[in-house]
Amino acid sequence: MPFINIQGKSIHYHQSEVFSRVQTTVIFVHGAGGTWKNWAYQLSGIEGYNLIALDLPGHGRSEGSPADLIKNYSEFMGSFVQALGITQFVIAGHSMGGAIGMEFALTYPDALIGLIIVDSGARLRVNPKTLEVLSRGVHPIENIQYSYSREILEVVRKQAIEEMKKIPTGVFLADFKACDGFDILDRIKSINLPALVICGEDDQMTPVKYSEFLAQELPQATISIIKSAGHMAMLEQPDLVNKSIQDFLETSVLAAPPRVKPC
């Protein structure tokens, strides 16, 4: 599990064991309060690509502070890929990470050859009660019940609660403020590259209608609704999510004409 120095801060990331410069690279970005581990099943279950998942600043084992603007996270991602020497890649983001991916696509369009958005939306309003609770230094435990399918095992739900308690409330507060301020409804059509929109059919945090809107507005989008999954589709149904991603990479990204970077 390597680290890389970015602007004086040690940033932690995890990558697939086999890493080749001739293979397409996919970089996975976690959601609010998350870490690279949210993508563990993807890094171990998708073959034939360079796979990277990172801890954003102030998350997991990465130094620095969480951002309260999606734009700032997007700019950080620009520094991250530059430090790794990666020029073109696919970005995959979950929830807040999806917002980061979309903002990145708008800011650095020539760096991307594909976009994967999981359980996210073009606008991510946050319940004011959640922000108020976090501002008092209290974890919004009730959010867990809305983060998973109703079919999820109770042991998984309890484990999620314990994991939430380990994360400083300040991290959640910054991340949720970033989500609350995110709104690209009037710009989403400008993202003109192969895109895959994934959503759990039982997602209560970012309902299916959010993903359907993305699929309608993005010029080159396909959509995959994951059965028996909620807001954490990539953890709840990893095999189905992995198949959707693998199919997208093979049929939409690798089959697309090469994107030529301007001189």
C-alpha positions as CSV (number, residue, x, y, z in Angstrom):
1,M,0.0,0.0,0.0
2,P,2.1,2.9,-1.3
3,F,2.1,6.6,-0.2
4,I,2.9,9.6,-2.4
5,N,3.7,13.1,-1.3
6,I,1.4,15.8,-2.6
7,Q,1.9,19.4,-1.5
8,G,3.8,18.3,1.5
9,K,1.2,15.7,2.6
10,S,1.5,12.0,2.6
11,I,-1.4,10.5,0.6
12,H,-2.2,6.8,0.8
13,Y,-3.5,4.7,-2.0
14,H,-3.9,1.0,-2.9
15,Q,-3.4,-0.4,-6.4
16,S,-3.9,-3.8,-8.1
17,E,-1.0,-6.2,-7.8
18,V,-0.3,-6.3,-11.5
19,F,0.3,-2.8,-12.8
20,S,1.2,-2.2,-16.5
21,R,1.7,1.1,-18.3
22,V,0.1,-0.5,-21.4
23,Q,-3.2,-1.2,-19.6
24,T,-6.0,1.2,-19.1
25,T,-6.0,2.8,-15.6
26,V,-9.1,3.2,-13.5
27,I,-9.0,5.4,-10.4
28,F,-11.7,4.8,-7.7
29,V,-12.8,7.7,-5.5
30,H,-14.7,7.0,-2.3
31,G,-17.7,8.9,-0.9
32,A,-18.2,11.1,2.2
33,G,-16.3,9.8,5.2
34,G,-15.0,6.8,3.2
35,T,-11.6,5.3,2.4
36,W,-10.1,3.2,-0.4
37,K,-11.6,0.1,1.3
38,N,-15.0,1.1,0.0
39,W,-13.6,-0.2,-3.4
40,A,-11.9,-3.3,-2.0
41,Y,-14.2,-5.7,-3.9
42,Q,-13.5,-3.9,-7.2
43,L,-9.8,-3.9,-6.8
44,S,-9.8,-7.7,-6.2
45,G,-12.6,-8.5,-8.6
46,I,-11.9,-6.7,-11.9
47,E,-9.1,-8.0,-14.1
48,G,-7.1,-6.7,-17.0
49,Y,-6.8,-3.1,-15.9
50,N,-4.6,-0.9,-13.6
51,L,-6.8,-0.2,-10.6
52,I,-6.1,2.4,-8.0
53,A,-8.2,3.5,-5.0
54,L,-7.0,6.3,-2.8
55,D,-7.8,7.8,0.6
56,L,-8.7,11.5,0.0
57,P,-6.9,14.1,2.2
58,G,-7.9,13.7,5.8
59,H,-9.4,10.3,5.2
60,G,-8.1,6.8,6.1
61,R,-4.3,6.9,6.2
62,S,-3.9,10.1,4.2
63,E,-2.6,13.3,5.8
64,G,-4.2,16.7,5.2
65,S,-7.7,18.0,5.8
66,P,-11.0,17.1,4.2
67,A,-12.4,19.7,1.8
68,D,-15.7,21.4,2.0
69,L,-15.9,22.0,-1.7
70,I,-16.1,19.4,-4.4
71,K,-14.0,21.7,-6.6
72,N,-11.1,21.4,-4.1
73,Y,-11.3,17.6,-4.2
74,S,-11.3,17.7,-8.0
75,E,-8.2,19.9,-8.0
76,F,-6.5,17.5,-5.5
77,M,-7.3,14.7,-8.0
78,G,-5.5,16.7,-10.7
79,S,-2.4,16.9,-8.4
80,F,-2.7,13.2,-7.5
81,V,-2.7,11.9,-11.1
82,Q,0.1,14.3,-12.1
83,A,2.2,13.0,-9.2
84,L,1.7,9.4,-10.4
85,G,2.5,10.4,-14.0
86,I,-0.9,9.3,-15.3
87,T,-2.1,11.3,-18.2
88,Q,-5.3,9.6,-19.3
89,F,-7.6,7.3,-17.3
90,V,-11.1,6.3,-16.2
91,I,-12.4,7.8,-13.0
92,A,-14.9,6.0,-10.9
93,G,-16.6,7.7,-8.0
94,H,-19.2,6.7,-5.4
95,S,-21.7,9.3,-4.1
96,M,-19.4,12.3,-3.2
97,G,-16.7,10.6,-5.2
98,G,-19.1,10.6,-8.2
99,A,-19.5,14.4,-7.7
100,I,-15.7,14.7,-7.7
101,G,-15.5,12.6,-10.9
102,M,-18.1,14.8,-12.7
103,E,-16.4,18.0,-11.5
104,F,-13.0,16.5,-12.7
105,A,-14.5,15.7,-16.1
106,L,-15.7,19.3,-16.5
107,T,-12.3,20.8,-15.4
108,Y,-9.9,18.3,-16.9
109,P,-11.8,16.7,-19.9
110,D,-8.7,15.7,-21.8
111,A,-7.4,13.6,-18.9
112,L,-10.3,11.2,-19.0
113,I,-11.3,8.4,-21.3
114,G,-14.3,7.3,-19.3
115,L,-16.4,8.2,-16.3
116,I,-18.1,5.8,-13.8
117,I,-20.7,7.3,-11.4
118,V,-22.0,5.1,-8.6
119,D,-25.0,6.1,-6.4
120,S,-24.6,9.8,-7.0
121,G,-26.3,12.8,-8.7
122,A,-25.8,16.1,-10.5
123,R,-26.9,17.8,-7.3
124,L,-26.4,16.4,-3.8
125,R,-28.5,18.3,-1.3
126,V,-27.9,17.1,2.3
127,N,-30.6,17.0,5.0
128,P,-30.1,20.1,7.2
129,K,-30.6,17.9,10.3
130,T,-27.6,15.9,9.3
131,L,-25.4,19.0,9.1
132,E,-26.8,20.3,12.4
133,V,-26.1,17.0,14.2
134,L,-22.6,16.9,12.8
135,S,-21.9,20.5,13.8
136,R,-22.6,19.4,17.4
137,G,-20.0,16.7,17.1
138,V,-22.5,13.9,17.0
139,H,-22.5,11.0,14.4
140,P,-25.7,10.8,12.3
141,I,-26.2,7.1,13.1
142,E,-29.7,7.1,11.7
143,N,-28.2,7.7,8.2
144,I,-27.0,4.1,8.2
145,Q,-30.6,2.8,7.8
146,Y,-30.8,4.7,4.5
147,S,-27.4,3.6,3.2
148,Y,-28.2,-0.1,2.6
149,S,-30.9,-2.2,1.0
150,R,-33.6,-3.4,3.3
151,E,-32.4,-6.9,2.6
152,I,-29.0,-6.3,4.1
153,L,-28.1,-8.5,7.1
154,E,-28.3,-6.9,10.5
155,V,-24.7,-7.8,11.2
156,V,-23.6,-5.7,8.3
157,R,-25.7,-2.7,9.5
158,K,-24.2,-2.9,13.0
159,Q,-20.7,-3.1,11.5
160,A,-21.4,0.0,9.4
161,I,-22.5,1.9,12.6
162,E,-19.3,0.9,14.4
163,E,-17.2,2.0,11.4
164,M,-19.0,5.3,11.3
165,K,-18.2,5.9,15.0
166,K,-14.4,5.6,14.2
167,I,-14.5,8.5,11.7
168,P,-14.2,12.1,13.2
169,T,-17.4,14.0,12.8
170,G,-15.4,16.9,11.3
171,V,-14.5,14.7,8.3
172,F,-18.2,14.0,7.7
173,L,-19.2,17.6,8.2
174,A,-16.7,18.9,5.6
175,D,-17.7,16.1,3.2
176,F,-21.4,16.7,3.6
177,K,-20.9,20.4,3.2
178,A,-19.1,19.7,-0.1
179,C,-21.9,17.5,-1.2
180,D,-24.6,20.1,-0.2
181,G,-22.9,22.8,-2.3
182,F,-22.5,20.6,-5.4
183,D,-24.8,21.4,-8.3
184,I,-24.0,20.9,-11.9
185,L,-27.5,20.5,-13.3
186,D,-26.8,23.2,-15.9
187,R,-23.4,21.8,-16.9
188,I,-23.9,18.0,-16.9
189,K,-24.5,17.9,-20.7
190,S,-21.0,19.2,-21.3
191,I,-19.5,16.0,-20.1
192,N,-19.1,14.3,-23.4
193,L,-17.2,11.0,-22.9
194,P,-18.2,7.4,-22.3
195,A,-20.0,7.2,-19.0
196,L,-21.5,4.5,-16.9
197,V,-24.1,5.3,-14.3
198,I,-24.7,2.7,-11.6
199,C,-27.3,2.8,-8.9
200,G,-28.7,0.4,-6.3
201,E,-32.4,-0.1,-6.9
202,D,-33.1,0.5,-3.2
203,D,-30.9,3.6,-2.9
204,Q,-32.6,6.0,-0.5
205,M,-29.8,8.5,-0.2
206,T,-29.5,9.2,-4.0
207,P,-32.6,7.6,-5.5
208,V,-32.7,5.9,-8.8
209,K,-34.3,9.0,-10.4
210,Y,-31.0,10.8,-9.8
211,S,-29.1,8.3,-11.8
212,E,-31.8,8.2,-14.5
213,F,-31.4,12.0,-14.9
214,L,-27.6,11.5,-15.3
215,A,-28.1,8.8,-17.9
216,Q,-30.5,11.1,-19.8
217,E,-28.4,14.2,-19.7
218,L,-24.9,12.7,-20.3
219,P,-24.4,12.4,-24.0
220,Q,-22.6,9.0,-24.0
221,A,-24.1,7.4,-20.9
222,T,-25.4,3.9,-20.1
223,I,-27.2,3.0,-16.9
224,S,-27.1,-0.1,-14.7
225,I,-29.6,-0.6,-11.9
226,I,-28.3,-3.1,-9.3
227,K,-30.9,-5.3,-7.7
228,S,-30.9,-5.9,-3.9
229,A,-28.6,-3.0,-3.3
230,G,-28.9,0.4,-1.7
231,H,-26.6,3.4,-1.6
232,M,-23.5,1.2,-1.1
233,A,-24.1,-0.9,-4.2
234,M,-20.4,-1.7,-4.7
235,L,-20.2,-3.3,-1.3
236,E,-23.6,-4.9,-1.3
237,Q,-23.5,-6.5,-4.7
238,P,-19.9,-6.4,-5.8
239,D,-20.2,-9.1,-8.4
240,L,-23.0,-7.3,-10.2
241,V,-21.2,-3.9,-10.0
242,N,-17.9,-5.5,-11.2
243,K,-19.7,-7.0,-14.2
244,S,-21.2,-3.7,-15.1
245,I,-17.9,-1.9,-14.9
246,Q,-16.0,-4.7,-16.8
247,D,-18.6,-4.7,-19.6
248,F,-18.5,-0.9,-19.8
249,L,-14.7,-0.8,-20.0
250,E,-14.7,-3.4,-22.7
251,T,-17.5,-2.1,-24.9
252,S,-17.5,1.6,-24.4
253,V,-14.0,2.7,-23.3
254,L,-11.7,0.3,-25.1
255,A,-13.9,0.3,-28.2
256,A,-14.0,4.1,-28.4
257,P,-11.7,6.0,-30.8
258,P,-8.6,7.2,-29.1
259,R,-8.9,10.6,-27.4
260,V,-6.2,12.9,-28.8
261,K,-4.8,15.4,-26.3
262,P,-4.3,18.9,-27.7
263,C,-0.7,20.0,-28.3
